[in-house]
Amino acid sequence: MLHFDHGAPAARFMLRRHLDAPSHPPAVGFQRRRPVSILGCRMRALARAPKPGTMRAAMETELENRQPLQRLFAEVAPTYELVNRVLTFGLDAHWRRKAARLAAAEGGRAWMDACSGTGELAANLRALAPAETQVMSLDFCRPMLARAAAKPSGRKIDFVLADVKALPFADASLDLITISFATRNINLSRAALVRTFAEFRRVLRPGGRFVNLETSQPRSRIVRALFHAYIRLVVRRVGALISGSRAGYAYLGTTIPRFYPAEELTAILKEAGFVEVRVKRLLFGAAAIHLARV
Ligand SMILES: C[S@@+](CC[C@H](N)C(=O)[O-])C[C@H]1O[C@@H](n2cnc3c(N)ncnc32)[C@H](O)[C@@H]1O
């Protein structure tokens, strides 16, 4: 049984201090279980699900920013939301709200937004969650999480600095995992994606849900060609112009055309052990929401 308690102001202050100061040691209060090594990052598992109000850094502080992707997201963090809004004409925010409504429909006590970035989907979830539901934001990039924590919604969300490939949660301890616009960043290889989804399934309770909002591939060849041209000609340039990060948007631009069509992502989720996978296509299939159940 998880204990939910929405934390004292002093504890929340601890979280903020920890996020603001990169050299601050990990907050006390969580126990080392099995150390895991993922892509050179030592992780440690939380002995129990995090309680609100303290920063859970499952990643060794000195090993942050070792992965190129961590550095890349740290670079684009300050303008990340603005770039999304401009490039999608605001549709990204609308789609996150849609995904959150779908995800929140069945309730539960422990929800986790994986690869949460600046916490937009987590904020939507918090607004829809029953008061006793614990909402967590997990990411391996501290500058992204710091932005999420600085928002008013951040006061009621718990932040976990960790890699999704080795989640610091016990088996069958969560009711819901969500992810938005990040699955294609975790890894494009099918085998690696199956492993990550299997890790999500491990921490979900029987009957638990996984909601995945991601760019997809329009079925119509013409629409797909137009979509890819938009990514190639506009996303990279405008993204680089606003953020100042050429490398960041060159990388993000390459992952979109290479990501899986909705049917194939369904097959990958099933291979990872999910059942009852349902898909909702958005904007002629340029994006899709997958709802999968354990
Ligand atoms: C494109 S952003 C998406 C952020 C947010 N979910 C949204 O909807 O805007 C991708 C996020 O995934 C995080 N990320 C990528 N790989 C990760 C991993 N292996 N573990 C944890 N976070 C990861 C990045 O740090 C970044 O914040």
Ligand as a Chemical Component Dictionary entry (heavy atoms), coordinates in Angstrom:
data_LIG
# 
_chem_comp.id                   LIG 
_chem_comp.type                 NON-POLYMER 
_chem_comp.pdbx_formal_charge   0 
_chem_comp.three_letter_code    LIG 
# 
loop_
_chem_comp_atom.comp_id 
_chem_comp_atom.atom_id 
_chem_comp_atom.alt_atom_id 
_chem_comp_atom.type_symbol 
_chem_comp_atom.charge 
_chem_comp_atom.model_Cartn_x 
_chem_comp_atom.model_Cartn_y 
_chem_comp_atom.model_Cartn_z 
_chem_comp_atom.pdbx_ordinal 
LIG C1  C1  C 0  11.133 16.012 -26.590 1  
LIG S1  S1  S 1  11.167 16.128 -24.832 2  
LIG C2  C2  C 0  9.478  15.803 -24.373 3  
LIG C3  C3  C 0  9.143  16.455 -23.069 4  
LIG C4  C4  C 0  7.662  16.375 -22.655 5  
LIG N1  N1  N 0  7.248  15.017 -22.432 6  
LIG C5  C5  C 0  6.753  17.058 -23.634 7  
LIG O1  O1  O 0  5.678  16.547 -23.927 8  
LIG O2  O2  O -1 7.101  18.155 -24.087 9  
LIG C6  C6  C 0  11.945 14.607 -24.415 10 
LIG C7  C7  C 0  12.285 14.506 -22.944 11 
LIG O3  O3  O 0  12.657 13.152 -22.681 12 
LIG C8  C8  C 0  13.742 13.145 -21.785 13 
LIG N2  N2  N 0  14.429 11.850 -21.966 14 
LIG C9  C9  C 0  14.923 11.334 -23.125 15 
LIG N3  N3  N 0  15.450 10.116 -22.904 16 
LIG C10 C10 C 0  15.264 9.856  -21.575 17 
LIG C11 C11 C 0  15.589 8.761  -20.741 18 
LIG N4  N4  N 0  16.233 7.689  -21.244 19 
LIG N5  N5  N 0  15.238 8.810  -19.437 20 
LIG C12 C12 C 0  14.608 9.897  -18.925 21 
LIG N6  N6  N 0  14.298 10.985 -19.662 22 
LIG C13 C13 C 0  14.614 10.963 -20.975 23 
LIG C14 C14 C 0  14.563 14.353 -22.174 24 
LIG O4  O4  O 0  15.414 14.788 -21.149 25 
LIG C15 C15 C 0  13.457 15.367 -22.506 26 
LIG O5  O5  O 0  13.097 16.136 -21.385 27 
# 
loop_
_chem_comp_bond.comp_id 
_chem_comp_bond.atom_id_1 
_chem_comp_bond.atom_id_2 
_chem_comp_bond.value_order 
_chem_comp_bond.pdbx_ordinal 
LIG C1  S1  SING 1  
LIG S1  C2  SING 2  
LIG S1  C6  SING 3  
LIG C2  C3  SING 4  
LIG C3  C4  SING 5  
LIG C4  N1  SING 6  
LIG C4  C5  SING 7  
LIG C5  O1  DOUB 8  
LIG C5  O2  SING 9  
LIG C6  C7  SING 10 
LIG C7  O3  SING 11 
LIG C7  C15 SING 12 
LIG O3  C8  SING 13 
LIG C8  N2  SING 14 
LIG C8  C14 SING 15 
LIG N2  C9  SING 16 
LIG N2  C13 SING 17 
LIG C9  N3  DOUB 18 
LIG N3  C10 SING 19 
LIG C10 C11 SING 20 
LIG C10 C13 DOUB 21 
LIG C11 N4  SING 22 
LIG C11 N5  DOUB 23 
LIG N5  C12 SING 24 
LIG C12 N6  DOUB 25 
LIG N6  C13 SING 26 
LIG C14 O4  SING 27 
LIG C14 C15 SING 28 
LIG C15 O5  SING 29 
# 
